[in-house]
Amino acid sequence: MRQLTAQLAELNSRLGDELAAQQRLVADYDRIRETAQRALGVLHIVRDAEAVLAETKDSLLAVLAERDDQQDSEHHQQVRSQQVRPPSSPPDTDNLDDDDDDDSQISAAAIHDWLGVD
């Protein structure tokens, strides 16, 4: 009877150890499950943020493309308006002073004789 009581006490002790180990495993499992749920929540937030960023990027690209198209059309209009203008007439040289003519002749001579050969 004492031997059976000792064996029963030993089995009861082992059972208590196993029960404690099982409780630790359940607690670990609960912590892991909570962490996984938080991680899934974060992933959903990240996915939503990526969607918002993609929409924002598309909107910005559309605005930039529209602005570029506007600038291109404005540039083409400017080029067309410059091409439509009649050529400007040469300046009237009849009213120039004789001194101005001498200066232009000197400077023209200086330009032609840039090597100092004349």
DSSP file (Angstrom, degrees, kcal/mol; ACC not computed):
  #  RESIDUE AA STRUCTURE BP1 BP2  ACC     N-H-->O    O-->H-N    N-H-->O    O-->H-N    TCO  KAPPA ALPHA  PHI   PSI    X-CA   Y-CA   Z-CA
    1    1 A M     >        0   0    0      0, 0.0     4,-2.4     0, 0.0     5,-0.2   0.000 360.0 360.0 360.0 -40.4    0.0    0.0    0.0
    2    2 A R  H  >  +     0   0    0      1,-0.2     4,-2.5     2,-0.2     5,-0.2   0.900 360.0  51.9 -64.4 -38.5    2.9    2.4    0.8
    3    3 A Q  H  > S+     0   0    0      2,-0.2     4,-2.4     1,-0.2    -1,-0.2   0.915 110.8  47.2 -64.9 -41.6    4.4    1.6   -2.5
    4    4 A L  H  > S+     0   0    0      2,-0.2     4,-2.7     1,-0.2    -2,-0.2   0.885 111.3  51.6 -66.7 -38.7    1.2    2.3   -4.4
    5    5 A T  H  X S+     0   0    0     -4,-2.4     4,-2.3     2,-0.2    -2,-0.2   0.910 110.8  48.3 -65.0 -41.3    0.8    5.6   -2.4
    6    6 A A  H  X S+     0   0    0     -4,-2.5     4,-2.4     2,-0.2    -2,-0.2   0.913 113.2  47.1 -64.8 -43.6    4.3    6.6   -3.4
    7    7 A Q  H  X S+     0   0    0     -4,-2.4     4,-2.7     1,-0.2     5,-0.2   0.908 111.9  50.8 -65.3 -39.9    3.7    5.8   -7.0
    8    8 A L  H  X S+     0   0    0     -4,-2.7     4,-2.3     2,-0.2    -2,-0.2   0.897 110.4  49.1 -64.7 -39.3    0.4    7.6   -6.9
    9    9 A A  H  X S+     0   0    0     -4,-2.3     4,-2.2     2,-0.2    -2,-0.2   0.897 112.1  49.1 -64.9 -41.3    2.2   10.7   -5.4
   10   10 A E  H  X S+     0   0    0     -4,-2.4     4,-2.5     2,-0.2    -2,-0.2   0.921 112.7  46.6 -65.2 -44.0    4.9   10.5   -8.1
   11   11 A L  H  X S+     0   0    0     -4,-2.7     4,-2.7     1,-0.2    -2,-0.2   0.888 111.4  52.3 -64.5 -38.8    2.3   10.2  -10.9
   12   12 A N  H  X S+     0   0    0     -4,-2.3     4,-2.1    -5,-0.2    -1,-0.2   0.895 109.9  49.0 -64.1 -39.6    0.3   13.1   -9.3
   13   13 A S  H  X S+     0   0    0     -4,-2.2     4,-2.3     2,-0.2    -2,-0.2   0.922 112.4  47.4 -64.5 -45.6    3.5   15.2   -9.3
   14   14 A R  H  X S+     0   0    0     -4,-2.5     4,-2.9     1,-0.2    -2,-0.2   0.907 111.1  51.8 -61.5 -41.5    4.2   14.4  -12.9
   15   15 A L  H  X S+     0   0    0     -4,-2.7     4,-2.5     1,-0.2    -1,-0.2   0.897 109.1  50.1 -63.2 -40.1    0.6   15.2  -13.8
   16   16 A G  H  X S+     0   0    0     -4,-2.1     4,-2.3     2,-0.2    -1,-0.2   0.904 111.4  48.9 -63.5 -41.8    0.9   18.6  -12.1
   17   17 A D  H  X S+     0   0    0     -4,-2.3     4,-2.5     2,-0.2    -2,-0.2   0.920 112.5  47.6 -62.8 -44.1    4.2   19.3  -14.0
   18   18 A E  H  X S+     0   0    0     -4,-2.9     4,-2.6     1,-0.2    -2,-0.2   0.901 110.9  51.5 -64.4 -39.8    2.5   18.3  -17.3
   19   19 A L  H  X S+     0   0    0     -4,-2.5     4,-2.2     2,-0.2    -2,-0.2   0.910 110.6  48.3 -64.0 -41.4   -0.5   20.5  -16.4
   20   20 A A  H  X S+     0   0    0     -4,-2.3     4,-2.1     2,-0.2    -2,-0.2   0.901 111.8  49.8 -63.8 -41.4    1.8   23.5  -15.7
   21   21 A A  H  X S+     0   0    0     -4,-2.5     4,-2.3     1,-0.2    -2,-0.2   0.907 110.7  49.9 -64.2 -41.4    3.6   22.9  -19.0
   22   22 A Q  H  X S+     0   0    0     -4,-2.6     4,-2.5     2,-0.2    -2,-0.2   0.891 109.2  51.7 -63.8 -39.7    0.3   22.7  -20.9
   23   23 A Q  H  X S+     0   0    0     -4,-2.2     4,-2.4     2,-0.2    -1,-0.2   0.895 109.5  49.7 -65.1 -39.1   -0.8   26.0  -19.2
   24   24 A R  H  X S+     0   0    0     -4,-2.1     4,-2.7     2,-0.2    -2,-0.2   0.913 110.9  50.0 -64.2 -41.4    2.4   27.6  -20.3
   25   25 A L  H  X S+     0   0    0     -4,-2.3     4,-2.8     2,-0.2    -2,-0.2   0.910 110.8  49.0 -62.9 -42.1    1.9   26.4  -23.9
   26   26 A V  H  X S+     0   0    0     -4,-2.5     4,-2.6     2,-0.2    -2,-0.2   0.917 112.0  48.6 -64.1 -42.3   -1.7   27.7  -23.9
   27   27 A A  H  X S+     0   0    0     -4,-2.4     4,-2.3     2,-0.2    -2,-0.2   0.910 112.5  48.5 -63.8 -42.0   -0.5   31.1  -22.6
   28   28 A D  H  X S+     0   0    0     -4,-2.7     4,-2.7     2,-0.2    -2,-0.2   0.923 111.0  50.9 -61.7 -44.1    2.2   31.1  -25.3
   29   29 A Y  H  X S+     0   0    0     -4,-2.8     4,-2.8     1,-0.2    -2,-0.2   0.915 109.5  50.2 -60.1 -44.2   -0.3   30.2  -27.9
   30   30 A D  H  X S+     0   0    0     -4,-2.6     4,-2.4     2,-0.2    -1,-0.2   0.911 111.6  48.0 -62.1 -42.6   -2.6   33.0  -26.8
   31   31 A R  H  X S+     0   0    0     -4,-2.3     4,-2.4     2,-0.2    -2,-0.2   0.912 112.9  48.3 -64.0 -41.6    0.2   35.5  -26.9
   32   32 A I  H  X S+     0   0    0     -4,-2.7     4,-2.6     2,-0.2    -2,-0.2   0.915 111.3  50.3 -65.0 -41.8    1.2   34.3  -30.4
   33   33 A R  H  X S+     0   0    0     -4,-2.8     4,-2.3     2,-0.2    -2,-0.2   0.913 111.6  47.8 -63.2 -42.8   -2.4   34.5  -31.6
   34   34 A E  H  X S+     0   0    0     -4,-2.4     4,-2.3     2,-0.2    -1,-0.2   0.908 112.5  49.4 -63.5 -41.8   -2.8   38.1  -30.3
   35   35 A T  H  X S+     0   0    0     -4,-2.4     4,-2.6     1,-0.2    -2,-0.2   0.906 110.7  50.2 -63.7 -41.1    0.5   39.1  -31.9
   36   36 A A  H  X S+     0   0    0     -4,-2.6     4,-2.5     2,-0.2    -2,-0.2   0.897 109.6  50.8 -64.7 -39.7   -0.6   37.5  -35.2
   37   37 A Q  H  X S+     0   0    0     -4,-2.3     4,-2.1     2,-0.2    -2,-0.2   0.905 111.3  47.7 -65.4 -40.1   -3.9   39.4  -35.0
   38   38 A R  H  X S+     0   0    0     -4,-2.3     4,-2.5     2,-0.2    -2,-0.2   0.912 111.1  51.8 -64.4 -41.3   -2.1   42.7  -34.4
   39   39 A A  H  X S+     0   0    0     -4,-2.6     4,-2.6     1,-0.2    -2,-0.2   0.902 108.8  50.3 -62.7 -40.4    0.3   41.9  -37.3
   40   40 A L  H  X S+     0   0    0     -4,-2.5     4,-2.3     2,-0.2    -1,-0.2   0.896 109.1  52.0 -63.4 -39.1   -2.7   41.2  -39.6
   41   41 A G  H  X S+     0   0    0     -4,-2.1     4,-2.1     2,-0.2    -2,-0.2   0.917 110.2  48.3 -61.5 -42.7   -4.2   44.6  -38.5
   42   42 A V  H  X S+     0   0    0     -4,-2.5     4,-2.8     1,-0.2    -2,-0.2   0.908 109.7  52.5 -63.8 -41.8   -0.9   46.3  -39.4
   43   43 A L  H  X S+     0   0    0     -4,-2.6     4,-2.7     1,-0.2    -1,-0.2   0.891 108.5  50.3 -62.1 -38.9   -0.8   44.5  -42.8
   44   44 A H  H  X S+     0   0    0     -4,-2.3     4,-2.5     2,-0.2    -1,-0.2   0.909 111.4  48.6 -64.6 -40.7   -4.3   45.7  -43.5
   45   45 A I  H  X S+     0   0    0     -4,-2.1     4,-2.7     2,-0.2    -2,-0.2   0.921 112.4  48.3 -64.2 -43.4   -3.3   49.3  -42.6
   46   46 A V  H  X S+     0   0    0     -4,-2.8     4,-2.6     2,-0.2    -2,-0.2   0.914 111.3  50.3 -63.5 -42.3   -0.2   49.0  -44.8
   47   47 A R  H  X S+     0   0    0     -4,-2.7     4,-2.0     2,-0.2    -2,-0.2   0.918 112.2  47.2 -61.9 -43.4   -2.3   47.6  -47.7
   48   48 A D  H  X S+     0   0    0     -4,-2.5     4,-2.3     2,-0.2    -2,-0.2   0.905 111.9  50.5 -64.7 -40.8   -4.8   50.5  -47.3
   49   49 A A  H  X S+     0   0    0     -4,-2.7     4,-2.7     1,-0.2    -2,-0.2   0.898 108.9  51.8 -64.0 -39.8   -1.9   53.0  -47.2
   50   50 A E  H  X S+     0   0    0     -4,-2.6     4,-2.5     2,-0.2    -1,-0.2   0.893 109.1  50.6 -63.4 -38.9   -0.4   51.5  -50.3
   51   51 A A  H  X S+     0   0    0     -4,-2.0     4,-2.3     2,-0.2    -2,-0.2   0.919 111.3  47.7 -64.6 -42.8   -3.7   51.9  -52.1
   52   52 A V  H  X S+     0   0    0     -4,-2.3     4,-2.7     2,-0.2    -2,-0.2   0.916 112.5  49.6 -64.1 -42.6   -3.9   55.5  -51.0
   53   53 A L  H  X S+     0   0    0     -4,-2.7     4,-2.8     2,-0.2    -2,-0.2   0.904 110.2  50.4 -62.8 -40.7   -0.4   56.1  -52.2
   54   54 A A  H  X S+     0   0    0     -4,-2.5     4,-2.5     2,-0.2    -1,-0.2   0.914 112.3  47.0 -64.1 -42.1   -1.1   54.5  -55.5
   55   55 A E  H  X S+     0   0    0     -4,-2.3     4,-2.5     2,-0.2    -2,-0.2   0.912 113.2  48.9 -64.9 -41.6   -4.2   56.7  -56.0
   56   56 A T  H  X S+     0   0    0     -4,-2.7     4,-2.8     2,-0.2    -2,-0.2   0.914 111.0  50.1 -63.7 -42.7   -2.2   59.8  -55.0
   57   57 A K  H  X S+     0   0    0     -4,-2.8     4,-2.8     2,-0.2    -2,-0.2   0.930 111.3  48.6 -61.1 -45.7    0.6   58.9  -57.4
   58   58 A D  H  X S+     0   0    0     -4,-2.5     4,-2.2     1,-0.2    -2,-0.2   0.908 112.3  49.0 -61.8 -41.4   -1.9   58.4  -60.2
   59   59 A S  H  X S+     0   0    0     -4,-2.5     4,-2.5     2,-0.2    -2,-0.2   0.930 112.3  47.7 -63.8 -45.0   -3.6   61.7  -59.5
   60   60 A L  H  X S+     0   0    0     -4,-2.8     4,-2.8     1,-0.2    -2,-0.2   0.912 111.4  50.3 -63.0 -42.3   -0.3   63.5  -59.3
   61   61 A L  H  X S+     0   0    0     -4,-2.8     4,-2.6     1,-0.2    -1,-0.2   0.894 110.7  50.0 -63.1 -38.7    0.9   62.0  -62.6
   62   62 A A  H  X S+     0   0    0     -4,-2.2     4,-2.4    -5,-0.2    -2,-0.2   0.917 112.0  47.4 -65.2 -42.7   -2.4   63.0  -64.2
   63   63 A V  H  X S+     0   0    0     -4,-2.5     4,-2.5     2,-0.2    -2,-0.2   0.919 113.4  48.2 -64.4 -43.4   -2.0   66.6  -63.0
   64   64 A L  H  X S+     0   0    0     -4,-2.8     4,-2.7     2,-0.2    -2,-0.2   0.906 111.7  49.4 -64.1 -41.3    1.6   66.7  -64.2
   65   65 A A  H  X S+     0   0    0     -4,-2.6     4,-2.5     2,-0.2    -1,-0.2   0.908 111.9  48.8 -64.0 -41.1    0.6   65.3  -67.6
   66   66 A E  H  X S+     0   0    0     -4,-2.4     4,-2.4     2,-0.2    -2,-0.2   0.916 112.2  48.5 -64.0 -42.9   -2.2   67.8  -67.9
   67   67 A R  H  X S+     0   0    0     -4,-2.5     4,-2.7     2,-0.2    -2,-0.2   0.910 111.4  49.9 -64.1 -41.9    0.2   70.7  -66.9
   68   68 A D  H  X S+     0   0    0     -4,-2.7     4,-2.8     2,-0.2    -2,-0.2   0.912 110.3  50.3 -62.8 -41.6    2.8   69.4  -69.4
   69   69 A D  H  X S+     0   0    0     -4,-2.5     4,-2.6     2,-0.2    -2,-0.2   0.910 111.1  49.3 -61.8 -41.7    0.1   69.3  -72.1
   70   70 A Q  H  X S+     0   0    0     -4,-2.4     4,-2.6     2,-0.2    -2,-0.2   0.930 112.2  47.3 -62.6 -45.2   -0.9   72.9  -71.3
   71   71 A Q  H  X S+     0   0    0     -4,-2.7     4,-2.6     1,-0.2    -2,-0.2   0.899 112.0  50.7 -64.5 -39.7    2.6   74.1  -71.4
   72   72 A D  H  X S+     0   0    0     -4,-2.8     4,-2.7     2,-0.2    -1,-0.2   0.930 111.9  46.7 -62.7 -44.4    3.2   72.3  -74.7
   73   73 A S  H  X S+     0   0    0     -4,-2.6     4,-2.2     1,-0.2    -2,-0.2   0.895 112.9  49.6 -66.8 -37.7    0.1   73.9  -76.2
   74   74 A E  H  X S+     0   0    0     -4,-2.6     4,-2.3     2,-0.2    -1,-0.2   0.908 111.5  49.5 -64.6 -40.4    1.1   77.3  -74.9
   75   75 A H  H  X S+     0   0    0     -4,-2.6     4,-2.5     2,-0.2    -2,-0.2   0.926 110.9  49.0 -63.6 -44.4    4.6   76.9  -76.3
   76   76 A H  H  X S+     0   0    0     -4,-2.7     4,-2.5     1,-0.2    -1,-0.2   0.883 110.4  51.4 -64.0 -37.2    3.2   75.9  -79.7
   77   77 A Q  H  X S+     0   0    0     -4,-2.2     4,-2.5     2,-0.2    -1,-0.2   0.900 110.1  49.2 -65.2 -40.0    0.8   78.9  -79.6
   78   78 A Q  H  X S+     0   0    0     -4,-2.3     4,-2.1     2,-0.2    -2,-0.2   0.918 111.7  48.8 -64.4 -42.9    3.8   81.2  -78.9
   79   79 A V  H  X S+     0   0    0     -4,-2.5     4,-1.8     1,-0.2    -2,-0.2   0.925 112.8  47.8 -63.7 -43.6    5.8   79.7  -81.7
   80   80 A R  H  X S+     0   0    0     -4,-2.5     4,-1.6     1,-0.2    -1,-0.2   0.898 110.9  50.9 -64.1 -39.9    2.9   80.0  -84.1
   81   81 A S  H  X S+     0   0    0     -4,-2.5     4,-1.0     1,-0.2    -1,-0.2   0.853 110.4  49.9 -68.4 -32.0    2.3   83.7  -83.1
   82   82 A Q  H  < S+     0   0    0     -4,-2.1    -1,-0.2     1,-0.2    -2,-0.2   0.839 110.7  49.9 -72.5 -32.3    5.9   84.5  -83.6
   83   83 A Q  H  < S+     0   0    0     -4,-1.8    -2,-0.2     1,-0.2    -1,-0.2   0.787 107.2  55.0 -75.2 -27.2    5.8   82.9  -87.1
   84   84 A V  H  < S+     0   0    0     -4,-1.6    -1,-0.2    -5,-0.2    -2,-0.2   0.780  85.4  98.9 -78.3 -27.1    2.7   84.8  -88.1
   85   85 A R  S  < S-     0   0    0     -4,-1.0     3,-0.1    -5,-0.1    -3,-0.0  -0.309  82.1-113.4 -60.8 140.3    4.3   88.2  -87.3
   86   86 A P        -     0   0    0      0, 0.0    -1,-0.1     0, 0.0     3,-0.1  -0.442  42.0 -91.7 -71.2 151.1    5.6   90.1  -90.4
   87   87 A P        -     0   0    0      0, 0.0     2,-0.1     0, 0.0     0, 0.0  -0.344  47.3-107.5 -63.2 143.8    9.4   90.5  -90.4
   88   88 A S        -     0   0    0      1,-0.1    -3,-0.0    -3,-0.1     0, 0.0  -0.423  33.6-112.2 -74.0 147.5   10.5   93.7  -88.9
   89   89 A S        -     0   0    0      1,-0.1     3,-0.1    -2,-0.1    -1,-0.1  -0.468  37.4 -97.4 -78.3 151.2   11.8   96.4  -91.2
   90   90 A P        -     0   0    0      0, 0.0    -1,-0.1     0, 0.0     3,-0.0  -0.299  52.0 -89.0 -64.5 153.0   15.4   97.4  -91.1
   91   91 A P        -     0   0    0      0, 0.0     2,-0.7     0, 0.0    -3,-0.0  -0.278  43.0-103.9 -64.8 149.1   16.3  100.4  -89.0
   92   92 A D        -     0   0    0      1,-0.2     3,-0.3    -3,-0.1    -3,-0.0  -0.641  37.4-179.2 -76.7 113.2   16.2  103.8  -90.7
   93   93 A T    >   +     0   0    0     -2,-0.7     3,-1.0     1,-0.2    -1,-0.2   0.473  64.3  83.9 -94.8  -2.7   19.8  104.8  -91.3
   94   94 A D  T 3  S+     0   0    0      1,-0.2    -1,-0.2     0, 0.0    -2,-0.0   0.808  89.5  51.4 -70.1 -28.1   19.0  108.2  -92.9
   95   95 A N  T 3  S+     0   0    0     -3,-0.3    -1,-0.2     2,-0.0     2,-0.2   0.355  84.1 114.5 -91.8   6.0   18.7  109.9  -89.6
   96   96 A L    <   -     0   0    0     -3,-1.0     2,-0.1     1,-0.1    -3,-0.0  -0.502  68.7-114.8 -79.0 145.9   22.0  108.7  -88.2
   97   97 A D     >  -     0   0    0     -2,-0.2     4,-1.4     1,-0.1     3,-0.1  -0.344  20.9-117.0 -73.4 159.4   24.8  111.2  -87.4
   98   98 A D  H  > S+     0   0    0      1,-0.2     4,-2.1     2,-0.2     5,-0.2   0.846 114.7  60.3 -65.0 -33.4   28.0  111.1  -89.3
   99   99 A D  H  > S+     0   0    0      1,-0.2     4,-2.4     2,-0.2    -1,-0.2   0.886 102.2  52.1 -61.6 -38.7   29.9  110.4  -86.1
  100  100 A D  H  > S+     0   0    0      1,-0.2     4,-2.2     2,-0.2    -1,-0.2   0.887 107.8  51.7 -65.5 -37.4   27.9  107.2  -85.7
  101  101 A D  H  X S+     0   0    0     -4,-1.4     4,-2.1     2,-0.2    -1,-0.2   0.906 109.5  49.9 -65.5 -39.8   28.8  106.1  -89.2
  102  102 A D  H  X S+     0   0    0     -4,-2.1     4,-2.7     1,-0.2     5,-0.2   0.911 110.0  50.6 -63.9 -42.1   32.5  106.7  -88.5
  103  103 A D  H  X S+     0   0    0     -4,-2.4     4,-2.7     1,-0.2     5,-0.2   0.908 110.8  48.3 -62.7 -40.5   32.3  104.7  -85.3
  104  104 A S  H  X S+     0   0    0     -4,-2.2     4,-2.0     1,-0.2    -1,-0.2   0.867 112.0  49.9 -69.9 -32.9   30.6  101.8  -87.1
  105  105 A Q  H  X S+     0   0    0     -4,-2.1     4,-2.4     2,-0.2    -2,-0.2   0.896 112.3  47.6 -69.9 -38.3   33.3  102.0  -89.9
  106  106 A I  H  X S+     0   0    0     -4,-2.7     4,-2.9     2,-0.2     5,-0.2   0.937 114.0  46.0 -66.7 -45.8   36.1  101.9  -87.3
  107  107 A S  H  X S+     0   0    0     -4,-2.7     4,-2.1     1,-0.2    -1,-0.2   0.882 112.4  51.2 -67.0 -34.5   34.6   99.1  -85.4
  108  108 A A  H  X S+     0   0    0     -4,-2.0     4,-2.3    -5,-0.2    -1,-0.2   0.911 111.6  47.7 -66.2 -40.3   34.0   97.2  -88.6
  109  109 A A  H  X S+     0   0    0     -4,-2.4     4,-2.0     1,-0.2    -2,-0.2   0.898 111.0  51.4 -65.7 -39.8   37.6   97.8  -89.6
  110  110 A A  H  < S+     0   0    0     -4,-2.9    -1,-0.2     1,-0.2    -2,-0.2   0.879 109.9  49.9 -64.4 -36.4   38.8   96.6  -86.2
  111  111 A I  H >< S+     0   0    0     -4,-2.1     3,-0.8    -5,-0.2    -2,-0.2   0.924 112.1  46.5 -68.5 -42.6   36.7   93.5  -86.6
  112  112 A H  H 3< S+     0   0    0     -4,-2.3     3,-0.3     1,-0.3    -2,-0.2   0.790 114.7  48.4 -71.0 -26.4   38.1   92.7  -90.1
  113  113 A D  T ><  +     0   0    0     -4,-2.0     3,-1.1     1,-0.2    -1,-0.3  -0.335  66.6 136.7-108.3  50.7   41.7   93.4  -88.9
  114  114 A W  T <  S+     0   0    0     -3,-0.8    -1,-0.2     1,-0.3    -2,-0.1   0.700  73.1  53.6 -72.7 -17.5   41.6   91.3  -85.7
  115  115 A L  T 3  S-     0   0    0     -3,-0.3    -1,-0.3     0, 0.0    -2,-0.1   0.559 109.6-123.5 -88.8  -9.1   45.1   89.9  -86.5
  116  116 A G    <   +     0   0    0     -3,-1.1    -2,-0.1    -6,-0.2    -3,-0.1   0.809  69.6 132.9  73.6  29.9   46.5   93.4  -86.9
  117  117 A V              0   0    0      1,-0.2    -4,-0.1     0, 0.0    -3,-0.0   0.846 360.0 360.0 -82.5 -35.5   47.7   92.7  -90.4
  118  118 A D              0   0    0     -5,-0.0    -1,-0.2     0, 0.0    -5,-0.0   0.473 360.0 360.0 -71.4 360.0   46.4   95.9  -92.1
